[in-house]
């Protein structure tokens, strides 16, 4: 199977080509069609399997269509447990979305607040965040979820292990009920079932 068979927009296929990906990985082959069809998804995938592109490509494809007008909060929110992973995800968005004009940024712990506050005030398509820092911004009333369409939970099992369950639940509850949700986890056993 090639990336051409996945019904991705040509502008994204150019991004895939620029990344040097010859063919989709197993998780990409399995997850991308469901994600593009708008379904909720739980997927078991370890780091190194190509899971980032498995959710970034459907997210980018969704954003190529215009969103709701009237507000400018993020349309896609990607939650991930660590600052390092958030950096890898924004790199993936930058590379795969190289030929799009989407606005994205991250809000993570261990970094200064003012640039993140500016990011949240400006029009934004994709927000990548670690749960604790995002909750801080929510507590200051700085996050506009009114046009959020897609929530991605990356490394959901690690977020649970790191004690982020309550934060993730609070964030999910603050987003519109009709949103699409994609959950990626190394394991789908145990507590992760409850979160799902
Ligand atoms: P991830 O599991 O998302 O952390 O991806 C692991 C590595 O695989 C990253 O360096 C990606 O750039 C790379 N990668 C992702 N998808 C593909 C693909 N279809 N073909 C080759 N490399 C890929």
Boltz pocket constraint, residues with backbone or C-beta under 6 A from the ligand:
constraints:
  - pocket:
      binder: B
      contacts: [[A, 20], [A, 21], [A, 22], [A, 23], [A, 24], [A, 25], [A, 28], [A, 46], [A, 47], [A, 48], [A, 49], [A, 50], [A, 51], [A, 52], [A, 53]]
      max_distance: 6.0
